Amino acid sequence: MIKRFLSSFLYALENIRTNLFHTFLSVLGIVIGVAALVSILSLIDGLEKFVRDQISETTSLRAVMIETQTHKSVNNLRIKKDSFQVIDYQDFKQLLRETDAHSGPAGKSNLQTEFNRQLYIDQQSDQIAAVLQAVSTLDCPDSVVISGTAFSNLAIEQQQAVAVVNHTLAKLIDSTGAVVGKSFRFGNHTVQIVAALRPKDEQPPMAFIPISILDARELRAAPPICVLEADQVERVPVLKTQLEAWIQKRYGNNKSDFEVLSNEKRVEQAADGFLLFRIIMGFIVGISVLVGGVGVMNVLLISVTERTVEVGLRKALGAKKSDIRNLFLSESLAISAFGSGLGLIGGILATMIIIPIIRIFVKLPFTAVYTWNTFGIITLIAILIGIIFGTYPAMKAAKLDPVEAIRRE
């Protein structure tokens, strides 16, 4: 069976070779449709990769976050809660101990919040405002310490009132930038500056302080976000489940004050959006592919008419209906494969032209991505077109009466 089909397929290829120009014109619809489909799929895959890379650069895909829910929905209206729980530094340390006990050492972790405050500098009348970042771990990978020594985790545990300021704030406090040893006040806190940073990019006036020095009232005014990293991306669902269990255990009926989120969900949502876009664009471009399929059917119907005598002779020499049917189905598959192959090459060449044009208008590291899924889809399209649009001409050829077929000559 396979040998007969292969023989028929090779014969079909020979027919295509002898009528190459005619076949090309007939399958032009398939070529254009497949080329458009390849271009669209590869561009969408490239866009999805770009989005994934951007998410990975800004936040780790291994991160799981606990956010405080300060609002609730009542009668489909969003209103602020009268009271709600927050995670303080001691709760955070307990969470780390219990998480480590169950899942082994995790990646980076932090409890952080951010708020704007006016700072009061001794013997200075100028008004200075800054962004205060209260953290449980000081992590500034894109900054360089230009003076002093940044506070350690031990200082945070001991609730030391210290601060690390960026270069912008240091200049506002002292035009020379020599701020190490000086103090500033906000609220009921007097904080001593122990170091100054020079960030890679320009930033507003900013100071980092230990989150352990903030009381419950201050934390409720600016609810902190708890961020934990799993040691592997695959363990994110496990860590998320553990955090939800810890919230249930620690806060009981107030567990609705918190929501556990992961960047993995954001990636999944983006992937769902791109999948929907692929399907919609696939249906639109599929119209061209259907037109190409009609072209294939037209070629085969003409071929049946032109080769009526050949079909009659084959039947007279003992060919079965299935042999004739397989012959024309093979030719249909060969023609659709030929058109799809040209479309695949054309689509790749088109994206090579389109990408430089896109980069002229959008200064982003965007490129097309060719995946095995795209090649698999094109292969499937070639097979389906060959079978769907080749079945009727093949059945028509198989039903020809050998005597009547020969008599037409």
Buried (B, 14 or more C-beta within 10 A) or exposed (E): EEEEBEBBBEEBBEBBEEBEEEBBEBBBBBBBBBBBBBBBBBBBBBBBBBBBEEBEEEBBBBBBBBBBEEEBEEEEEEEEEEEBBBBBBEBBBEBBEBBEEEBEEBBEBBBBBEBEBEBBBEEBEEEBBBBBBBBBBBEBEEBEEBBBEBBBEEBBEEEBBBBBBBBBBBBBBBEEBEBBEBBBBBBEBEBBBBBBBBBEEEBEBBBBBBBBBBEEEBBBEBBBBBBBBBEEBEBBEBBBBBBBEBBEEBBEEEBEBBEBBBBBEBBEEBEEEBEEBBEEBBEEBBEBBBBBBBBBBEBBBEBBEEBBBBBBBBBEEEBEBEBBBBBBBBBBBBBBBBBBBBBBBBBBEBBEEBBEEBEEEEEEEBBBBBBEEBEEBBBEBBBEBBBBBBBBBBBBBBEBEBEEBBEEE
